[in-house]
Amino acid sequence: MSNSFRNTWCNSPDHSWNPSRRDFLFVGLVGMLGLTLPRAVRAEAKPGRKLDGKAGQAKSVIQIYLPGGMAHQESFDPKIYAPIEYRGPLGHVKTKVDDLFFSENLKQTAQIADKLTVIRSMTHGEAAHERGTHNMFTGYRPSPALNYPSFGSVISHEFGPRENLPPYVAIPSQPNPYAGTGYLSSAYSAFSLGSDPANSGFTVRDLRLPSGIDDKRFEQRRSMREAVDAHFSALEKSDALEGMDSFYHRAYSLISSEKARDAFNIDKEPAKLRDEYGRNTAGQRMLLARRLVESGVRFVTLTYGGWDHHDNIARANASNMPPFDQAFARLIRDLDERGLLDSTLVTVTTEFGRTPMINRTAGRDHWPKVFSIAMAGGGIKKGFAYGTSDATGSEPDENPLTVESFAKTVYHQVGIDAEKELMAPGARPIEIVDGGQVVHDLIA
């Protein structure tokens, strides 16, 4: 803050009190709260275009990402009739949908399969982790010329905040560079929690008042900020100043709103429900995701586990899959019981699948030609399997689903026209998704 501004304010006869120099050091909210919160709530609301009568049913999205490349054979597409070297070491379970089987460690998910759409024909050509991840977070193949925004950042850009909450939240933090804003402003980045909700004593770093600041002092500083803004506005009318006023108002609203702070307070969930989700990383992240979308967050992304199972896939899957199975099944039931499933789109994705044959170390290697993902809620069909892979899980057999078509379908369900052009650096208009089409066969 400049001396000229400080003197103008302190000597002004228009105000009934004159804060000290020390008080002025605390006027800026950025200095008091840090950078993560302000950048997350800076976004201005911009309505998306409706596409048709079924577009926009999803009011929120929970993106569950399983990094490393989950094997389709050991999850949603077991090859129960294939030779053992393709079938792999695990058995299978029958689901609640006729003729639909999952791998043996998805027992609880099998019981809610009637609420899911399983896609067994996802395909792209990127066998490197970072490139496959880029595909699944942005709907674009990587380009050396341009960084593309993630689903969460685009939704933040198009719709802005709701209920004094950040529009885009990452649990526990932004999981990779491709979950970021790309060519969009950093204002549309994810609000990161700073710690894991599975940890004891979990708190969100930017929702706590700084040490030594109680509610009374916080409100005094808020009043001081409003007075400063009013003085500036009287001196100079400007869209930029009005935008900053709106930005600070939202930041103050988040930290001062009991409802907003409660949205992140997982300790308010009943102990029994927390146990049912699982007192582990998968369970508590998914429970918090449900709590956030119920409170008004538009897009929540979370990761769980490591699925790069080149060695001993049976042992690795037996460690990773049961906590996911328990948490995911409970999440879908929980959303359904609360009447939120129809308005919340849940996706389970990964960067690619695994090789058709078991390798020499009893694992599977990278395989982007075909893999499986799952979707639920948000106007997506229930109890449905879309597409197939061939008998050995090597390639799509029916209805291959590209990254672009998947992305366009997600955007359609939240009410965004993915052919809309956003402005990239250099005033270049770039479509939100280039290519592909909305897959209406996935939509209820």
SULNOR-V141646 format. One record per residue. RES is the residue in one small letter. D_LAST is the distance of its C-alpha to the last C-alpha in whole Angstrom. Layout:
BEGIN
[[RES | D_LAST] [RES | D_LAST]]
END
This chain:
BEGIN
[[m | 55] [s | 58] [n | 62] [s | 62] [f | 59] [r | 60] [n | 63] [t | 62] [w | 59] [c | 62] [n | 65] [s | 63] [p | 64] [d | 61] [h | 60] [s | 61] [w | 61] [n | 62] [p | 60] [s | 62] [r | 61] [r | 60] [d | 57] [f | 56] [l | 55] [f | 52] [v | 51] [g | 49] [l | 45] [v | 45] [g | 48] [m | 47] [l | 44] [g | 43] [l | 41] [t | 38] [l | 37] [p | 38] [r | 36] [a | 33] [v | 33] [r | 35] [a | 32] [e | 31] [a | 28] [k | 27] [p | 24] [g | 21] [r | 20] [k | 17] [l | 15] [d | 13] [g | 12] [k | 9] [a | 11] [g | 13] [q | 11] [a | 12] [k | 16] [s | 17] [v | 17] [i | 19] [q | 20] [i | 21] [y | 24] [l | 26] [p | 29] [g | 31] [g | 28] [m | 27] [a | 27] [h | 24] [q | 27] [e | 27] [s | 24] [f | 21] [d | 22] [p | 26] [k | 28] [i | 29] [y | 31] [a | 32] [p | 36] [i | 37] [e | 37] [y | 34] [r | 32] [g | 34] [p | 35] [l | 32] [g | 31] [h | 28] [v | 26] [k | 23] [t | 20] [k | 18] [v | 16] [d | 19] [d | 20] [l | 19] [f | 22] [f | 22] [s | 26] [e | 28] [n | 28] [l | 24] [k | 25] [q | 24] [t | 20] [a | 20] [q | 20] [i | 17] [a | 15] [d | 13] [k | 11] [l | 11] [t | 10] [v | 14] [i | 15] [r | 18] [s | 19] [m | 19] [t | 23] [h | 25] [g | 29] [e | 30] [a | 32] [a | 34] [h | 32] [e | 33] [r | 31] [g | 28] [t | 28] [h | 28] [n | 25] [m | 23] [f | 24] [t | 24] [g | 22] [y | 26] [r | 29] [p | 32] [s | 34] [p | 38] [a | 38] [l | 35] [n | 33] [y | 30] [p | 28] [s | 25] [f | 22] [g | 23] [s | 26] [v | 24] [i | 22] [s | 25] [h | 27] [e | 24] [f | 24] [g | 27] [p | 28] [r | 26] [e | 28] [n | 31] [l | 29] [p | 29] [p | 26] [y | 26] [v | 27] [a | 28] [i | 29] [p | 32] [s | 33] [q | 31] [p | 31] [n | 32] [p | 33] [y | 30] [a | 28] [g | 30] [t | 31] [g | 32] [y | 33] [l | 32] [s | 35] [s | 35] [a | 34] [y | 30] [s | 31] [a | 30] [f | 32] [s | 33] [l | 34] [g | 37] [s | 37] [d | 35] [p | 34] [a | 35] [n | 38] [s | 40] [g | 41] [f | 38] [t | 39] [v | 37] [r | 40] [d | 39] [l | 39] [r | 42] [l | 45] [p | 48] [s | 51] [g | 53] [i | 51] [d | 50] [d | 48] [k | 51] [r | 52] [f | 48] [e | 48] [q | 51] [r | 50] [r | 47] [s | 50] [m | 52] [r | 49] [e | 48] [a | 52] [v | 52] [d | 49] [a | 51] [h | 54] [f | 52] [s | 50] [a | 53] [l | 55] [e | 53] [k | 49] [s | 47] [d | 43] [a | 43] [l | 45] [e | 43] [g | 40] [m | 42] [d | 42] [s | 39] [f | 38] [y | 41] [h | 40] [r | 36] [a | 38] [y | 40] [s | 37] [l | 36] [i | 39] [s | 40] [s | 37] [e | 37] [k | 33] [a | 33] [r | 35] [d | 34] [a | 30] [f | 32] [n | 34] [i | 32] [d | 35] [k | 34] [e | 32] [p | 33] [a | 35] [k | 33] [l | 30] [r | 31] [d | 32] [e | 29] [y | 27] [g | 31] [r | 34] [n | 33] [t | 32] [a | 28] [g | 28] [q | 30] [r | 28] [m | 24] [l | 26] [l | 27] [a | 24] [r | 22] [r | 25] [l | 25] [v | 21] [e | 22] [s | 25] [g | 24] [v | 24] [r | 21] [f | 21] [v | 23] [t | 24] [l | 26] [t | 27] [y | 28] [g | 31] [g | 32] [w | 31] [d | 33] [h | 35] [h | 37] [d | 39] [n | 39] [i | 35] [a | 35] [r | 37] [a | 35] [n | 32] [a | 34] [s | 34] [n | 31] [m | 28] [p | 29] [p | 29] [f | 26] [d | 25] [q | 26] [a | 25] [f | 21] [a | 21] [r | 22] [l | 20] [i | 17] [r | 19] [d | 20] [l | 18] [d | 16] [e | 19] [r | 20] [g | 17] [l | 16] [l | 13] [d | 10] [s | 13] [t | 14] [l | 12] [v | 15] [t | 16] [v | 18] [t | 20] [t | 24] [e | 26] [f | 26] [g | 27] [r | 30] [t | 32] [p | 32] [m | 35] [i | 37] [n | 39] [r | 43] [t | 42] [a | 40] [g | 37] [r | 35] [d | 35] [h | 33] [w | 30] [p | 28] [k | 27] [v | 24] [f | 23] [s | 20] [i | 18] [a | 15] [m | 12] [a | 11] [g | 10] [g | 9] [g | 6] [i | 5] [k | 4] [k | 8] [g | 11] [f | 10] [a | 13] [y | 13] [g | 16] [t | 19] [s | 23] [d | 26] [a | 28] [t | 30] [g | 27] [s | 29] [e | 26] [p | 23] [d | 23] [e | 20] [n | 17] [p | 19] [l | 17] [t | 20] [v | 20] [e | 20] [s | 17] [f | 15] [a | 17] [k | 16] [t | 12] [v | 13] [y | 15] [h | 13] [q | 11] [v | 14] [g | 15] [i | 18] [d | 19] [a | 20] [e | 22] [k | 24] [e | 27] [l | 29] [m | 33] [a | 34] [p | 38] [g | 40] [a | 38] [r | 36] [p | 32] [i | 30] [e | 26] [i | 24] [v | 22] [d | 25] [g | 23] [g | 20] [q | 16] [v | 13] [v | 11] [h | 8] [d | 8] [l | 7] [i | 4] [a | 0]]
END
